[in-house]
Amino acid sequence: MVDYRTAPVDPEMKQLLAFAEQVARNAGQVTSDDIESLRAAGFSDRAILDAAHVAGFFAYMNRVVQALGADGKARAAMAEEKMLAEEHESRTQIASTARLAL
């Protein structure tokens, strides 16, 4: 699913997904009215709690992974940096060999 807002899911599920997004982005903005609205849509307290746990844990783990550079971006940057350093070293060796030949 690319975007829950346009996905072919029930309006109630979209409401739960919007709640999960709110938890992940800024849990401090969740109000008792948000919870009541989910209850009115038919979600149990357990389902609401589960959604909050999943969204909160996912947000937490994303931050941990990003902080440790394990999200792939840091690894890709290090690989590119290593490749450039090896290329520079290779050029330096070629230039040095060429100077010796003169």
N, C-alpha and C positions, 0 to 999 in steps of 0.2 A: 504494500500500500504506500503510495507516494504521499498522499495528503488525505487525512481522514475526513476533512471538510467536504471533499468532492467524491469520496469513495462510496460505492453502492452498499452502504450499511444503514441499519435502522437509525432513526433520529435519536433514539435513546442511547444507542451505542456512541453516536457522535457526541452526545452530551457527556458521557463518561470519559471519552477520549479528550474532550476539551478540559474536563476536570483534571485528568492526568497531565495534560500539557501545563495547566496552571500550577499544579504541584511542582512540576519539574522546573518551570521558569521562575516562579515566585510563590512559594507555598504560603507566605505571610499574607497574601491577598485572598486566600480561600476564606469564605465566610460561612456562617451557619446556614445562611440562605442557599449557598451552593450545595451544601450537604442535604438540606431539606428538598431541594429541587431534584437531586438524584434519587432520594427516597420516593418522591412523588412519581418519578419515572419508572419505579418498580425495582430499583436496586436495593439490596439488603445492606445492612450496616457492614456485614462481612465483605461484600463485593466492593463497597466503597473503600474499606480499609485495605483490601487487597490492591485496588487500583492505586491508592496513595503509596503503599509499600513498593509496588513495582516501579512507579514513576520516580519516587524518591531514591530508591536504590540504583536505578538506571542512571539518574542524574549524578549521584555520588560516584558511581564507578567510572562514568565518563570523565569526571574531574580528576580522579586518581590516575587514570590511564594517561590523560593529557599531561598532568603534572610530572609524570615519570617518563614522558616521551615515548610511551609504548603504543601510541595511536597510529603509527606508521609514518606520519609526517616527519617526525624527528629522524626516524630510521632512514627515510628516503633522502632527507637533507644530508645526513651523515654519509650515506653512500655516494651522493653526488660530490660532496666535499672530498671524499677519499679518492674518487675517480679523477677529479681535477688535480689533486695533489700528486697522484701517480703520473698523470699526463705531464705536469710541470717537471717532475723529477726526470721523466724520460727525455723531455726536451733539453733539460739541463745536461744530462749525460751525453746526448747527441752533440750539443754545442761544445761541450768539453772535449769530446773525441775529435771533433772537427778542428778545434784550436790546436790539439796535439799534432794533427796531421799537417798543419801549416808549418 
